[in-house]
């Protein structure tokens, strides 16, 4: 009897799960929107901003090193004169 009951309940569960899945997904979506939890797009945007800041920082460092080198050459040139 236990095997038949398990078979019947598993068949019922298989039929009910698709109908329960959508309401559960809706609940999760509402919670995410209300709590303001980050989405994948938020993470992508943040990663893109960080990459852009990293690029800008490297570029600024490179330019500062060029300016530093130019100033050093000018200072050496004025010391020689």
Biotite code that builds the C-alpha atoms (Angstrom):
import biotite.structure as struc

atoms = struc.array([
    struc.Atom([0.000, 0.000, 0.000], chain_id="A", res_id=1, res_name="UNK", atom_name="CA", element="C"),
    struc.Atom([2.855, 2.393, 0.787], chain_id="A", res_id=2, res_name="UNK", atom_name="CA", element="C"),
    struc.Atom([4.280, 2.069, -2.711], chain_id="A", res_id=3, res_name="UNK", atom_name="CA", element="C"),
    struc.Atom([0.946, 2.842, -4.345], chain_id="A", res_id=4, res_name="UNK", atom_name="CA", element="C"),
    struc.Atom([0.401, 5.827, -2.056], chain_id="A", res_id=5, res_name="UNK", atom_name="CA", element="C"),
    struc.Atom([3.905, 7.145, -2.825], chain_id="A", res_id=6, res_name="UNK", atom_name="CA", element="C"),
    struc.Atom([3.261, 6.732, -6.549], chain_id="A", res_id=7, res_name="UNK", atom_name="CA", element="C"),
    struc.Atom([-0.041, 8.625, -6.330], chain_id="A", res_id=8, res_name="UNK", atom_name="CA", element="C"),
    struc.Atom([1.450, 11.446, -4.231], chain_id="A", res_id=9, res_name="UNK", atom_name="CA", element="C"),
    struc.Atom([4.458, 11.801, -6.512], chain_id="A", res_id=10, res_name="UNK", atom_name="CA", element="C"),
    struc.Atom([2.151, 12.017, -9.533], chain_id="A", res_id=11, res_name="UNK", atom_name="CA", element="C"),
    struc.Atom([0.073, 14.696, -7.790], chain_id="A", res_id=12, res_name="UNK", atom_name="CA", element="C"),
    struc.Atom([3.221, 16.608, -6.835], chain_id="A", res_id=13, res_name="UNK", atom_name="CA", element="C"),
    struc.Atom([4.493, 16.497, -10.406], chain_id="A", res_id=14, res_name="UNK", atom_name="CA", element="C"),
    struc.Atom([1.189, 17.946, -11.587], chain_id="A", res_id=15, res_name="UNK", atom_name="CA", element="C"),
    struc.Atom([1.012, 20.670, -8.927], chain_id="A", res_id=16, res_name="UNK", atom_name="CA", element="C"),
    struc.Atom([4.608, 21.943, -9.030], chain_id="A", res_id=17, res_name="UNK", atom_name="CA", element="C"),
    struc.Atom([4.284, 23.940, -12.290], chain_id="A", res_id=18, res_name="UNK", atom_name="CA", element="C"),
    struc.Atom([1.244, 25.735, -10.864], chain_id="A", res_id=19, res_name="UNK", atom_name="CA", element="C"),
    struc.Atom([3.094, 26.611, -7.657], chain_id="A", res_id=20, res_name="UNK", atom_name="CA", element="C"),
    struc.Atom([6.289, 27.724, -9.377], chain_id="A", res_id=21, res_name="UNK", atom_name="CA", element="C"),
    struc.Atom([4.907, 30.951, -10.882], chain_id="A", res_id=22, res_name="UNK", atom_name="CA", element="C"),
    struc.Atom([3.444, 32.333, -7.625], chain_id="A", res_id=23, res_name="UNK", atom_name="CA", element="C"),
    struc.Atom([6.715, 31.558, -5.832], chain_id="A", res_id=24, res_name="UNK", atom_name="CA", element="C"),
    struc.Atom([8.696, 33.347, -8.555], chain_id="A", res_id=25, res_name="UNK", atom_name="CA", element="C"),
    struc.Atom([6.341, 36.322, -8.226], chain_id="A", res_id=26, res_name="UNK", atom_name="CA", element="C"),
    struc.Atom([6.935, 36.432, -4.467], chain_id="A", res_id=27, res_name="UNK", atom_name="CA", element="C"),
    struc.Atom([10.712, 36.389, -4.959], chain_id="A", res_id=28, res_name="UNK", atom_name="CA", element="C"),
    struc.Atom([10.470, 39.124, -7.582], chain_id="A", res_id=29, res_name="UNK", atom_name="CA", element="C"),
    struc.Atom([8.399, 41.322, -5.237], chain_id="A", res_id=30, res_name="UNK", atom_name="CA", element="C"),
    struc.Atom([10.857, 40.790, -2.384], chain_id="A", res_id=31, res_name="UNK", atom_name="CA", element="C"),
    struc.Atom([13.808, 41.671, -4.600], chain_id="A", res_id=32, res_name="UNK", atom_name="CA", element="C"),
    struc.Atom([12.095, 44.847, -5.810], chain_id="A", res_id=33, res_name="UNK", atom_name="CA", element="C"),
    struc.Atom([10.976, 45.923, -2.321], chain_id="A", res_id=34, res_name="UNK", atom_name="CA", element="C"),
    struc.Atom([14.285, 45.179, -0.613], chain_id="A", res_id=35, res_name="UNK", atom_name="CA", element="C"),
    struc.Atom([16.291, 46.734, -3.388], chain_id="A", res_id=36, res_name="UNK", atom_name="CA", element="C"),
    struc.Atom([18.525, 43.709, -3.768], chain_id="A", res_id=37, res_name="UNK", atom_name="CA", element="C"),
    struc.Atom([20.948, 44.047, -6.658], chain_id="A", res_id=38, res_name="UNK", atom_name="CA", element="C"),
    struc.Atom([20.109, 42.368, -9.919], chain_id="A", res_id=39, res_name="UNK", atom_name="CA", element="C"),
    struc.Atom([22.518, 40.962, -12.475], chain_id="A", res_id=40, res_name="UNK", atom_name="CA", element="C"),
    struc.Atom([22.229, 44.193, -14.440], chain_id="A", res_id=41, res_name="UNK", atom_name="CA", element="C"),
    struc.Atom([23.213, 46.144, -11.313], chain_id="A", res_id=42, res_name="UNK", atom_name="CA", element="C"),
    struc.Atom([26.316, 43.977, -10.951], chain_id="A", res_id=43, res_name="UNK", atom_name="CA", element="C"),
    struc.Atom([27.165, 44.457, -14.648], chain_id="A", res_id=44, res_name="UNK", atom_name="CA", element="C"),
    struc.Atom([26.775, 48.230, -14.325], chain_id="A", res_id=45, res_name="UNK", atom_name="CA", element="C"),
    struc.Atom([28.965, 48.275, -11.227], chain_id="A", res_id=46, res_name="UNK", atom_name="CA", element="C"),
    struc.Atom([31.616, 46.127, -12.929], chain_id="A", res_id=47, res_name="UNK", atom_name="CA", element="C"),
    struc.Atom([31.594, 48.438, -15.960], chain_id="A", res_id=48, res_name="UNK", atom_name="CA", element="C"),
    struc.Atom([31.995, 51.509, -13.757], chain_id="A", res_id=49, res_name="UNK", atom_name="CA", element="C"),
    struc.Atom([34.878, 49.900, -11.882], chain_id="A", res_id=50, res_name="UNK", atom_name="CA", element="C"),
    struc.Atom([36.552, 48.938, -15.156], chain_id="A", res_id=51, res_name="UNK", atom_name="CA", element="C"),
    struc.Atom([36.167, 52.503, -16.440], chain_id="A", res_id=52, res_name="UNK", atom_name="CA", element="C"),
    struc.Atom([37.572, 53.941, -13.196], chain_id="A", res_id=53, res_name="UNK", atom_name="CA", element="C"),
    struc.Atom([40.468, 51.499, -13.374], chain_id="A", res_id=54, res_name="UNK", atom_name="CA", element="C"),
    struc.Atom([41.198, 52.558, -16.960], chain_id="A", res_id=55, res_name="UNK", atom_name="CA", element="C"),
    struc.Atom([40.960, 56.255, -16.040], chain_id="A", res_id=56, res_name="UNK", atom_name="CA", element="C"),
    struc.Atom([43.265, 55.760, -13.066], chain_id="A", res_id=57, res_name="UNK", atom_name="CA", element="C"),
    struc.Atom([45.869, 53.932, -15.153], chain_id="A", res_id=58, res_name="UNK", atom_name="CA", element="C"),
    struc.Atom([45.686, 56.624, -17.834], chain_id="A", res_id=59, res_name="UNK", atom_name="CA", element="C"),
    struc.Atom([46.040, 59.411, -15.247], chain_id="A", res_id=60, res_name="UNK", atom_name="CA", element="C"),
    struc.Atom([49.016, 57.621, -13.674], chain_id="A", res_id=61, res_name="UNK", atom_name="CA", element="C"),
    struc.Atom([50.672, 57.265, -17.085], chain_id="A", res_id=62, res_name="UNK", atom_name="CA", element="C"),
    struc.Atom([50.150, 60.962, -17.846], chain_id="A", res_id=63, res_name="UNK", atom_name="CA", element="C"),
    struc.Atom([51.492, 61.991, -14.432], chain_id="A", res_id=64, res_name="UNK", atom_name="CA", element="C"),
    struc.Atom([54.599, 59.895, -15.004], chain_id="A", res_id=65, res_name="UNK", atom_name="CA", element="C"),
    struc.Atom([55.089, 61.597, -18.384], chain_id="A", res_id=66, res_name="UNK", atom_name="CA", element="C"),
    struc.Atom([54.709, 65.038, -16.798], chain_id="A", res_id=67, res_name="UNK", atom_name="CA", element="C"),
    struc.Atom([57.054, 64.044, -13.988], chain_id="A", res_id=68, res_name="UNK", atom_name="CA", element="C"),
    struc.Atom([59.645, 62.887, -16.536], chain_id="A", res_id=69, res_name="UNK", atom_name="CA", element="C"),
    struc.Atom([59.287, 66.113, -18.543], chain_id="A", res_id=70, res_name="UNK", atom_name="CA", element="C"),
    struc.Atom([59.639, 68.265, -15.430], chain_id="A", res_id=71, res_name="UNK", atom_name="CA", element="C"),
    struc.Atom([62.679, 66.270, -14.375], chain_id="A", res_id=72, res_name="UNK", atom_name="CA", element="C"),
    struc.Atom([64.294, 66.792, -17.803], chain_id="A", res_id=73, res_name="UNK", atom_name="CA", element="C"),
    struc.Atom([63.518, 70.515, -17.654], chain_id="A", res_id=74, res_name="UNK", atom_name="CA", element="C"),
    struc.Atom([64.940, 70.737, -14.145], chain_id="A", res_id=75, res_name="UNK", atom_name="CA", element="C"),
    struc.Atom([68.120, 68.946, -15.228], chain_id="A", res_id=76, res_name="UNK", atom_name="CA", element="C"),
    struc.Atom([68.374, 71.233, -18.263], chain_id="A", res_id=77, res_name="UNK", atom_name="CA", element="C"),
    struc.Atom([68.031, 74.372, -16.146], chain_id="A", res_id=78, res_name="UNK", atom_name="CA", element="C"),
    struc.Atom([70.637, 73.099, -13.662], chain_id="A", res_id=79, res_name="UNK", atom_name="CA", element="C"),
    struc.Atom([73.130, 72.596, -16.477], chain_id="A", res_id=80, res_name="UNK", atom_name="CA", element="C"),
    struc.Atom([72.617, 76.128, -17.776], chain_id="A", res_id=81, res_name="UNK", atom_name="CA", element="C"),
])
